[in-house]
Amino acid sequence: MGSSEEHADEHAAPAPAFHRYNTLDSNPSTPTSATKPHFAFTPTDTGFPPSSTEYKPVHHGGLPERPSPSPPRHHIILRYWQWEIACLAVSVVLIGAIVSILCHYEGQQMPRWPFSINLNTLIALLATILRTTMLVAAAEVISQAKWDWFSRPRPLSHLNDFESASRGVAGSLKLLFVAPQSSLAIVAALVTISSLAIGPFTQQAIKTVACPQILEEANASIPVAHSMPGRAKYFRIGAGQWEVDVDMKGAMIQAMTNPSSNDSKIVASCETGNCTFPALADGITHSSVAMCSTCFDTTSLIREEVNTTLIGNPTNYTLPNGQWVSQWNEGVYLNTRADWNLSWASPAFTDEYRSVAQDSLLNLTVMSFTDAPCAKSDGDKLDCPHHAKAGIGGKNQVTDYIATTCAFYPCMQNYNAKLTRGVLEERVVSSVPAAKNWVEAGIPAGDMMSSPYANHTALKTPCTIDNATYELTSNWADIPRIPGRQFVGINLDGTNYTAPNECLYKMEAVYGMAMTAFMEKLLAGTCTYNRRQGDQLLCQDDLWWIAPFYHEGNSTFASVDRQLREYATAITNKFRAVGGSNYNASEAETAKGSVVRMTVCTNFDWRWLLLPIGLVMATGAMLVLMILQNCQDDGQPVWKSSLFPLLFHGFHTSQPTSMMSAGPRPVMNLDDMRGEASVKLAKFRKGHDAGFVDVGDATGSRPRGIDMDILLRNR
């Protein structure tokens, strides 16, 4: 082999049938029975177009094998791409798994798994597998595209460029400039390059934020009162006379002097300082018995009366109930009075007052001089709307006056609350007056004045019992009547109902009488002015706590109304601290809530996954297009990244110069080349005449000393 005679014979003798597969017999002469190749190849129909010819092996000395029916071409094509299709399917599953996992843990605490594995680790692992499976398809698309690229004359170096592109990012970058017209190869190269960002982008989709988490083993609570006096004390001092205990008296005095002090605030129980409370549809988290107030302006009812009994005949500014103020030395500058009958003020009544007048515990009128509505003119002189003149020794030559009438009444207040960083944020959503319940007391309708012993009662609707909500106008009759649950009659808007104690908020009649007695002593009095006192008033009977109504000579309707509302709120907070249950007065009641702790939670930023999703979609699109192209191109088998086409289909010349280029050379598919290669033995010969040498086949036939480098070049 390799002699000049042998090469001469190669050019002289026709190529045997075996040479179709680029394998030469060691004897270049015409084959005889002694030198006939072990395999012969004859044309057969395998689904190729009629113009194509494929050779199938026939064993020496035997009959040709019967060809089996060939499946449709598209089935064959899909079989060659089945691994890539499977990898693409895995990629789709993985991107779906990443999205599902991140959606599942959105807003939740970072999971804690064994071996210190966290969510970032899991997503990084899935992203790595995703990139790997996606690049399997991209690499094979590039490899298959190179065979179509060489359907036209191209530099042989492009073969290496395509192979490099199918193996990594550097080769893919180069391919963008080498073969820009190969659209599928370019898309696959771009996918390969962009796949580097899959890991960072998936990690960016996972963000950690501080978030609240509920502690299941802990509970929060806010004190509420279903019933008063509850655990508070009161006692009888005479016929129809009752007195509240010292603790409540102190709370009411504190409410006048410093209503915003810590002693008057609600103290909630919350382990972490951050707690929430379940709310109804209208935002109500809890309810409680409360003290409410409403005020209206009675300044317009003040009349001027000249006091002829005093020197200088000072003017008294008087209300129809006889209450007055007069600006002179030692005159009354602030006057507060409790009234049972406010018929004198009926022209100034508001609708809110009319709705609670019959059930009020105390009606208080505050009357005072004030400079608030006055304006300065001509230097320091005041110009006031009512031009109230001063008598001898008066504070100002001209000033003004106001009168404000307020009512205190028991009520039920509905709240919305949350606790943030140890600070309770509680606001009143609504208030319901607690009217005297003459149905429960057995008093005939319209005869309330005949007996004061009727409890102040407010009905809560909707009302939640055992996690079920009941509406008065719909399913109120469905409230379960179980043993131990007490129902009480109540009239609402002219209709009698029976309601469970869980939905009723009460103040006992006698406790209301005790509250009235002390508030009247506490709030009713007068304060006088003398020039030696500066801007301060001296209140009679040591009622110094009513002096703030004067507001240092600048009181207004708004300032009086605000002060009395703060006073009522402070009393309400005391109610909630000492109140009890309708079933057990000595049992404290609380609104239950959830304890929240701040922890680290997952935040899923889905925008960062648009790139990985887009790359998977691009990979799927180019794989489908490549398969369709293979189905339409009958002349180009699916070879992808196989080396066999380079061995079995060597170089061709226009004029054959060897037995390798003689005869027809139909295209072999990948399966045929694999079958032939599996029985062919070869070795690589080094040295001067290097190349692959056919040394026989798996059936044990003698080796053929033909240099297989002819597969790669013509001589």
C-alpha positions in Angstrom: 0.0 0.0 0.0 1.2 3.4 -0.8 3.5 2.3 -3.8 3.4 4.0 -7.1 2.0 0.8 -8.7 -0.9 0.8 -6.3 -1.7 4.4 -7.0 -1.5 3.8 -10.7 -3.9 0.9 -10.4 -6.2 3.1 -8.4 -6.6 5.4 -11.4 -7.0 2.5 -13.8 -9.5 0.3 -12.0 -13.1 1.1 -11.4 -14.3 1.6 -7.8 -15.9 -1.4 -6.1 -19.3 -1.1 -4.6 -17.8 -0.8 -1.1 -16.0 2.4 -2.2 -19.4 4.1 -1.9 -18.5 4.3 1.8 -15.0 5.7 1.1 -13.3 2.4 2.1 -10.9 0.8 -0.2 -9.8 -2.8 -0.7 -6.1 -3.4 -0.3 -6.0 -4.8 -3.8 -6.7 -2.1 -6.3 -7.5 -4.5 -9.1 -11.0 -5.4 -10.2 -12.6 -7.4 -7.3 -12.7 -11.2 -7.7 -14.2 -13.8 -5.5 -11.0 -13.8 -3.5 -10.7 -10.1 -3.1 -14.4 -9.1 -3.0 -15.1 -6.8 0.0 -17.0 -8.3 2.9 -19.8 -5.8 2.5 -21.5 -4.9 -0.7 -24.1 -2.1 -1.0 -27.1 -2.1 -3.3 -29.7 0.6 -3.9 -32.8 0.3 -1.9 -35.7 2.7 -1.1 -35.5 4.1 2.3 -37.7 7.1 2.0 -35.3 9.3 0.1 -36.4 11.0 -3.1 -36.3 9.0 -6.2 -33.2 10.9 -7.4 -31.3 9.8 -4.4 -29.7 6.4 -3.9 -28.8 4.7 -0.7 -26.9 1.5 -0.3 -27.6 -1.1 2.2 -25.1 -3.9 3.1 -25.4 -7.4 1.7 -23.5 -10.2 3.3 -21.1 -11.9 1.0 -22.5 -15.0 -0.5 -26.0 -14.3 0.8 -29.3 -12.9 -0.5 -30.1 -9.2 0.0 -32.2 -8.5 3.1 -35.8 -7.6 2.5 -36.2 -3.9 3.0 -38.6 -2.9 5.8 -41.3 -0.3 5.2 -39.8 3.2 5.9 -41.6 5.5 8.2 -42.6 9.0 7.0 -39.7 11.4 6.7 -41.0 13.7 9.4 -41.0 10.8 11.9 -37.4 10.1 11.1 -36.5 13.8 11.5 -38.2 14.0 14.9 -36.4 10.8 16.0 -33.1 12.5 15.3 -34.1 15.6 17.4 -35.8 13.7 20.2 -33.0 14.4 22.7 -33.0 18.1 22.0 -36.8 18.2 22.2 -36.6 16.5 25.6 -34.0 19.0 26.8 -36.3 21.9 25.7 -39.2 20.3 27.5 -37.0 20.1 30.7 -36.1 23.8 30.2 -39.8 24.7 30.1 -40.5 22.7 33.2 -37.6 24.3 35.0 -38.6 27.9 34.1 -42.1 27.0 35.3 -40.7 25.5 38.5 -38.6 28.7 39.2 -41.7 30.9 38.7 -43.9 28.7 40.8 -41.5 28.4 43.7 -40.9 32.2 43.8 -44.7 32.9 43.6 -45.2 30.4 46.4 -42.8 32.1 48.7 -43.7 35.7 47.7 -44.2 37.7 50.9 -43.4 34.7 53.1 -40.5 34.2 55.4 -37.3 32.8 53.9 -37.6 29.0 54.1 -35.1 27.2 56.3 -34.1 23.8 54.9 -31.6 21.2 56.0 -27.8 21.5 55.3 -28.1 25.4 55.2 -29.8 25.2 51.8 -31.8 28.3 51.2 -34.1 29.6 48.4 -31.2 31.3 46.5 -29.3 28.0 46.4 -32.3 26.1 45.0 -33.0 28.7 42.4 -29.3 28.9 41.4 -29.3 25.1 40.9 -32.4 25.1 38.8 -31.1 28.0 36.8 -27.8 26.1 36.1 -29.7 23.0 34.9 -32.0 25.3 32.9 -29.0 26.8 31.1 -27.5 23.4 30.5 -30.6 21.9 28.9 -31.3 25.0 26.8 -27.7 25.0 25.4 -28.0 21.4 24.4 -30.6 22.4 21.8 -28.8 25.6 20.9 -25.5 23.7 20.3 -27.1 21.1 18.0 -28.9 23.8 16.0 -25.6 25.5 15.4 -24.0 22.2 14.4 -26.8 21.3 12.0 -26.8 24.8 10.5 -23.2 24.3 9.4 -24.1 21.6 6.9 -26.6 24.0 5.3 -24.0 26.7 5.4 -21.6 24.6 3.2 -24.3 24.1 0.6 -22.5 27.0 -1.1 -18.8 27.5 -1.5 -17.4 28.6 1.9 -13.9 28.8 3.4 -13.1 25.5 5.1 -12.1 27.5 8.3 -15.9 28.2 8.8 -16.2 24.5 9.7 -14.1 25.0 12.7 -15.9 28.3 13.5 -19.3 26.6 13.6 -17.8 23.8 15.8 -16.4 26.4 18.2 -19.7 28.2 18.4 -21.5 25.0 19.4 -19.1 24.6 22.3 -19.0 28.0 24.0 -19.6 31.7 24.2 -16.3 32.7 22.6 -17.0 30.7 19.4 -20.6 32.0 19.4 -19.3 35.6 19.5 -17.0 34.9 16.5 -19.8 33.2 14.6 -21.8 36.4 14.6 -19.2 37.9 12.3 -18.4 34.8 10.3 -21.8 33.7 9.3 -24.3 36.5 9.7 -26.5 35.2 6.9 -27.2 31.9 8.8 -30.2 33.1 10.7 -30.8 30.0 12.8 -27.1 29.8 13.7 -27.1 33.4 14.7 -30.1 33.0 16.9 -28.6 30.0 18.6 -25.3 31.9 19.1 -27.1 34.8 20.7 -29.0 32.4 23.0 -25.6 30.9 24.0 -24.1 34.3 24.7 -27.2 35.6 26.5 -27.4 32.4 28.6 -24.6 33.7 30.7 -27.1 36.1 32.3 -29.6 33.4 33.4 -27.9 32.9 36.7 -27.5 36.6 37.7 -31.0 37.4 36.5 -32.7 34.6 38.4 -30.9 35.7 41.5 -32.0 39.3 41.0 -35.6 38.1 40.9 -35.2 37.0 44.6 -35.1 40.0 46.9 -35.3 40.1 50.7 -37.4 42.6 52.5 -38.3 43.2 56.1 -41.9 41.9 56.5 -44.3 41.2 59.3 -45.0 37.6 60.3 -47.6 36.5 62.8 -46.5 34.6 65.8 -48.9 31.7 66.1 -48.0 30.9 69.8 -48.6 34.5 71.0 -51.7 36.7 71.4 -52.2 40.5 71.6 -55.0 42.1 73.6 -56.6 45.5 74.1 -58.8 46.1 77.1 -62.5 46.7 76.4 -65.6 47.0 78.6 -68.8 45.2 77.9 -70.4 46.3 81.1 -70.0 49.1 83.7 -69.2 49.3 86.5 -67.6 45.9 86.0 -64.8 45.7 88.5 -65.2 49.3 89.6 -66.7 50.1 93.0 -69.6 52.4 93.9 -71.7 52.8 97.0 -75.0 54.2 98.3 -74.9 57.3 100.5 -78.6 58.0 100.8 -82.0 57.5 99.2 -81.4 57.6 95.5 -77.8 58.8 96.0 -74.8 57.0 94.9 -71.0 57.7 94.9 -68.2 56.3 92.7 -65.0 55.1 94.3 -61.9 57.1 94.8 -60.1 55.5 91.9 -62.7 56.7 89.4 -62.8 60.2 91.0 -59.1 60.5 90.6 -59.3 59.4 87.0 -62.0 62.1 86.3 -59.9 64.8 88.0 -56.9 63.6 86.0 -59.0 63.8 82.8 -59.7 67.5 83.5 -56.2 68.5 84.3 -54.1 66.3 82.0 -56.3 64.2 79.8 -53.3 63.0 77.6 -51.2 61.7 80.4 -50.0 58.1 80.5 -52.3 57.4 83.3 -55.2 58.0 81.0 -54.0 56.0 78.1 -54.9 52.5 77.0 -52.3 49.9 77.6 -52.3 47.1 75.1 -50.5 43.7 75.5 -48.2 43.0 72.7 -45.1 40.9 73.0 -43.1 42.4 70.1 -44.6 45.9 70.0 -46.2 45.2 66.6 -49.7 43.7 66.6 -52.8 43.6 64.5 -56.4 43.1 65.3 -59.0 41.4 63.0 -61.4 43.9 61.5 -65.0 43.5 60.2 -65.9 44.8 56.7 -66.4 48.3 58.0 -63.0 48.4 59.6 -64.1 47.8 63.2 -61.7 45.8 65.3 -63.3 46.1 68.7 -66.0 47.9 70.6 -66.4 49.1 74.2 -68.7 51.0 76.6 -67.6 54.6 76.5 -68.4 58.1 77.7 -69.4 60.4 74.8 -70.0 64.1 74.5 -71.7 66.5 72.1 -71.6 70.3 72.2 -73.5 73.1 70.6 -73.0 76.9 70.6 -75.3 78.9 72.8 -73.5 82.3 72.5 -76.4 83.7 70.6 -78.7 83.3 73.6 -76.6 85.7 75.8 -78.3 88.9 76.8 -76.9 92.1 78.4 -78.2 93.2 81.8 -77.0 96.2 83.7 -76.2 95.5 87.4 -77.4 98.5 89.3 -76.4 97.1 92.6 -72.7 97.6 92.0 -70.6 100.8 91.8 -70.2 101.8 88.2 -73.3 99.7 87.1 -71.3 97.0 85.3 -73.0 94.9 82.7 -73.9 91.3 83.3 -73.9 89.0 80.3 -76.6 86.5 81.1 -78.1 83.2 79.6 -81.8 82.4 80.0 -80.9 79.8 82.7 -79.6 82.7 84.9 -75.9 81.9 84.3 -73.8 85.0 83.9 -70.4 86.6 83.6 -69.4 90.2 84.3 -66.1 92.0 83.6 -65.2 94.0 86.7 -62.7 93.6 89.5 -63.4 90.4 91.3 -66.1 89.7 88.7 -67.0 86.3 87.3 -65.0 85.7 84.1 -65.8 81.9 83.8 -69.0 80.3 84.8 -69.9 76.5 84.4 -73.3 75.1 85.3 -75.0 71.7 85.2 -78.6 71.7 84.0 -81.2 69.0 83.9 -83.6 71.0 81.8 -82.2 72.6 78.7 -85.4 73.8 77.2 -84.1 77.4 77.4 -81.4 76.4 74.9 -83.8 74.6 72.4 -83.3 77.3 69.7 -79.6 76.2 69.5 -80.1 72.4 69.7 -78.3 70.3 67.1 -79.7 67.0 65.7 -77.0 65.1 67.5 -78.0 66.6 70.8 -81.7 66.0 70.3 -80.9 62.3 69.7 -79.2 61.9 73.1 -80.8 64.5 75.3 -83.1 62.1 77.0 -80.2 59.7 77.9 -77.5 62.2 78.9 -75.9 61.9 82.3 -75.0 65.6 82.6 -75.6 68.8 80.6 -72.9 71.3 81.2 -72.8 75.0 80.0 -69.5 76.8 79.9 -69.7 80.6 79.7 -66.6 82.8 79.5 -65.1 86.1 78.4 -62.6 85.8 75.5 -60.5 87.9 73.3 -60.3 85.2 70.6 -62.8 86.8 68.1 -61.4 90.3 68.6 -59.1 92.2 66.4 -56.8 95.1 67.3 -57.4 98.5 65.9 -56.1 102.0 66.8 -53.0 100.6 68.5 -53.8 98.2 71.3 -57.6 98.7 71.3 -59.7 95.6 70.6 -62.6 95.6 68.2 -64.9 92.7 69.2 -68.1 91.4 67.6 -70.2 91.7 70.8 -68.3 94.7 72.3 -68.5 93.5 75.9 -67.6 96.5 78.1 -65.6 96.4 81.3 -66.7 97.8 84.6 -64.4 99.3 87.3 -61.2 97.3 87.5 -62.0 95.1 84.5 -59.3 93.2 82.7 -60.0 94.9 79.3 -62.0 97.9 78.3 -63.6 95.8 75.5 -63.8 92.1 75.1 -66.1 89.3 73.9 -67.9 86.3 75.3 -68.9 82.7 74.4 -71.3 80.1 75.7 -71.0 76.4 75.0 -73.5 73.7 76.1 -72.4 70.1 76.1 -74.0 66.8 77.1 -72.3 63.7 78.4 -73.9 60.3 77.7 -73.0 56.7 77.8 -72.4 55.1 74.4 -70.7 52.2 72.6 -67.7 53.2 70.6 -66.4 51.1 67.7 -62.6 51.3 67.1 -60.0 50.4 64.6 -56.6 49.7 66.2 -53.1 48.5 65.4 -49.9 48.5 67.4 -46.7 49.6 65.6 -43.3 49.8 67.3 -45.0 49.9 70.7 -47.3 52.7 69.9 -51.1 52.0 69.9 -52.9 53.7 66.9 -56.6 53.6 67.8 -59.3 55.7 66.1 -63.0 55.8 66.7 -64.9 54.5 63.7 -68.4 55.2 65.0 -70.4 55.8 68.1 -73.8 54.5 69.1 -75.6 56.1 72.0 -76.5 53.8 74.9 -80.2 54.6 75.5 -82.1 53.6 78.6 -83.5 50.1 78.0 -87.0 50.4 79.2 -87.8 46.9 77.7 -85.3 45.2 79.9 -86.4 47.3 82.9 -90.1 46.5 82.3 -91.1 50.2 82.1 -93.9 51.1 79.7 -92.9 52.9 76.6 -93.1 56.7 77.0 -93.0 56.5 80.8 -89.2 56.7 81.2 -89.4 59.6 83.7 -91.4 57.5 86.1 -88.4 55.4 87.0 -84.7 56.2 86.4 -83.6 52.6 87.0 -83.1 51.5 83.5 -79.7 50.4 82.2 -78.1 52.4 79.4 -77.7 49.9 76.6 -76.3 49.9 73.1 -76.8 47.2 70.5 -74.0 46.2 68.2 -74.9 45.2 64.7 -73.4 43.5 62.8 -72.3 41.4 65.7 -69.7 38.6 65.6 -70.4 35.5 67.7 -68.2 32.4 67.4 -66.6 33.7 64.2 -70.1 34.1 62.6 -71.5 37.6 61.8 -75.1 38.4 62.3 -77.0 41.4 60.9 -80.1 42.8 62.6 -81.9 43.2 59.3 -81.0 39.7 57.8 -80.0 36.7 59.9 -80.4 38.0 63.5 -82.9 35.3 64.3 -80.2 32.7 63.4 -78.1 33.4 66.5 -77.7 30.0 68.3 -79.6 29.8 71.5 -77.2 27.6 73.4 -77.2 26.9 77.1 -75.6 29.7 79.1 -76.2 32.4 76.5 -78.4 35.2 77.9 -80.8 37.1 75.7 -82.2 40.5 76.6 -85.1 42.5 75.2 -84.3 45.9 73.6 -86.2 48.5 71.6 -84.5 49.9 68.5 -86.3 52.5 66.3 -89.7 51.4 67.7 -89.1 47.7 67.2 -88.5 45.2 70.0 -85.7 42.7 69.6 -84.0 40.1 71.7 -80.3 40.2 71.6 -77.5 38.1 73.3 -75.4 39.8 75.9 -72.4 39.3 73.5 -73.9 42.1 71.3 -75.0 44.4 74.2 -72.9 47.2 75.8 -74.3 48.4 79.1 -74.0 50.9 81.9 -76.0 50.1 85.0 -78.5 52.8 85.9 -77.3 53.4 89.5 -73.7 53.6 88.3 -74.8 56.3 85.8 -76.4 58.2 88.7 -73.2 58.0 90.7 -71.2 59.3 87.7 -73.6 62.2 87.3 -73.4 63.2 91.0 -69.6 63.5 90.9 -69.3 65.1 87.5 -71.7 67.8 88.7 -69.5 68.5 91.7 -66.4 68.4 89.6 -67.4 70.6 86.7 -69.9 73.2 88.0 -68.4 76.4 89.5 -67.2 79.9 88.9 -63.9 81.6 88.6 -63.1 85.3 89.2 -60.4 87.7 88.1 -58.3 90.3 89.9 -55.6 92.4 88.2 -53.0 91.1 90.7 -53.6 87.6 89.2 -52.0 88.4 85.8 -53.8 86.3 83.2 -55.0 83.6 85.6 -58.4 83.0 87.2 -59.2 82.1 90.8 -61.8 79.4 90.9 -64.2 79.2 93.9 -64.4 76.2 96.2 -60.9 75.1 95.0 -62.3 74.0 91.6 -58.9 74.9 90.0 -59.3 72.2 87.3 -62.1 74.1 85.6 -59.8 77.1 84.9 -58.5 75.6 81.6 -61.9 76.4 80.1 -60.9 80.1 80.2 -57.9 79.2 78.0 -56.0 82.3 79.3 -58.7 84.6 77.9 -58.8 83.1 74.4 -61.4 80.3 74.7 -63.5 79.4 71.8 -66.3 77.0 71.0 -63.7 74.6 69.5 -61.4 74.8 72.5 -64.2 74.0 74.9 -65.6 71.2 72.7 -62.1 69.7 72.4 -61.4 69.8 76.1 -64.6 68.1 77.0 -64.1 65.4 74.3 -60.7 64.7 75.8 -62.3 64.5 79.2 -64.8 62.0 77.9 -62.1 60.0 76.2 -60.0 59.8 79.4 -63.1 58.5 81.3 -63.7 56.0 78.5 -60.2 54.7 78.9 -60.8 54.3 82.6 -64.0 52.4 81.8 -62.0 50.0 79.6 -59.5 49.4 82.3 -62.0 48.5 85.0 -65.0 47.3 83.0 -66.2 43.7 82.9 -68.2 41.2 81.1 -72.0 41.0 80.8 -71.8 37.5 82.1 -69.3 38.1 84.9 -68.7 41.6 86.1 -65.4 40.7 87.8 -64.0 39.3 84.6 -61.9 41.6 82.5 -62.6 41.6 78.7 -60.1 42.1 75.9 -60.1 42.3 72.2 -57.8 39.6 70.8 -55.2 40.2 68.1 -52.2 38.8 66.5 -48.6 39.4 67.5 -46.4 40.3 64.6 -42.7 40.1 64.4 -40.5 41.6 61.8 -38.5 39.1 59.8 -36.9 38.6 56.4 -39.3 37.7 53.6 -39.0 36.9 49.9 -40.0 39.5 47.4 -40.4 38.1 43.8 -39.5 40.7 41.2 -40.8 38.8 38.1 -39.3 41.3 35.6 -35.9 39.8 36.1 -37.2 36.4 34.7 -38.3 37.9 31.4 -34.8 37.2 30.0 -34.7 33.5 31.0 -38.2 33.0 29.7 -37.4 34.8 26.5 -34.3 32.6 25.9 -36.3 29.4 26.5 -39.0 30.7 24.0 -36.2 31.6 21.5 -34.6 28.2 21.8 -38.0 26.5 21.3 -38.7 28.7 18.2 -35.3 28.0 16.5 -35.5 24.3 17.3 -39.0 24.1 15.6 -37.8 26.1 12.6 -34.7 23.8 12.2 -36.9 20.7 12.4 -39.2 22.2 9.7 -36.3 23.0 7.6 -35.0 19.5 7.8 -38.4 18.1 6.9 -38.5 20.3 3.8 -34.9 19.7 2.6 -34.8 16.1 1.3 -31.1 16.3 0.3 -29.7 17.2 3.7 -29.8 14.5 6.4 -29.8 15.4 10.1 -26.1 15.1 11.0 -25.9 17.8 13.8 -22.5 17.6 15.5 -21.5 14.1 14.3 -18.0 13.5 12.8 -19.2 10.7 10.6 -20.1 12.9 7.6 -16.5 14.1 7.4 -15.3 10.5 7.2 -17.9 9.0 4.9 -18.3 12.0 2.6 -14.8 13.3 1.7 -13.8 15.9 -0.8 -15.0 15.7 -4.4 -13.4 17.0 -7.5 -14.9 17.9 -10.9 -12.7 15.3 -12.5 -12.2 12.1 -10.5 -8.5 11.4 -9.9 -8.9 8.4 -7.7 -11.2 5.6 -6.9 -12.7 7.6 -4.1 -14.3 10.1 -6.5 -15.5 7.5 -8.9 -19.0 6.4 -9.1 -22.2 7.9 -7.6 -22.1 9.1 -4.0 -25.6 9.4 -2.6 -26.0 11.0 0.9 -26.1 8.7 3.9 -28.2 9.4 6.9 -26.7 9.3 10.4 -28.0 5.9 11.3 -26.4 4.3 8.2 -23.1 5.9 9.0 -23.3 4.7 12.6 -24.0 1.2 11.5 -21.1 1.1 9.1 -18.8 2.7 11.6 -19.7 0.2 14.3 -18.2 -2.7 12.2 -15.2 -0.8 10.8 -11.8 -1.1 12.5 -9.2 1.6 11.9 -6.0 3.0 13.3 -4.3 6.3 12.9 -0.9 6.0 11.2 1.7 8.5 12.3 4.8 9.6 10.5 5.3 10.8 6.9 2.2 9.3 5.4 -0.1 9.9 8.4 -3.8 9.1 8.3 -6.4 6.6 9.3 -5.8 3.0 8.1 -8.5 0.5 7.5 -7.4 -2.6 9.4 -10.5 -4.8 9.0 -13.9 -5.1 10.4 -15.7 -6.7 13.3 -16.5 -9.8 11.3 -12.8 -10.8 11.2 -12.1 -10.2 7.5 -8.5 -9.4 6.7 -7.4 -5.9 7.1 -7.3 -3.6 4.2 -4.1 -1.6 4.0 -5.7 1.4 2.5 -4.8 4.8 3.8 -8.0 6.4 5.0 -6.6 9.9 4.7 -8.1 9.8 1.3 -11.4 10.4 3.0 -10.2 13.9 3.8 -8.3 14.8 0.6 -7.9 13.7 -3.0 -4.6 12.6 -4.4 
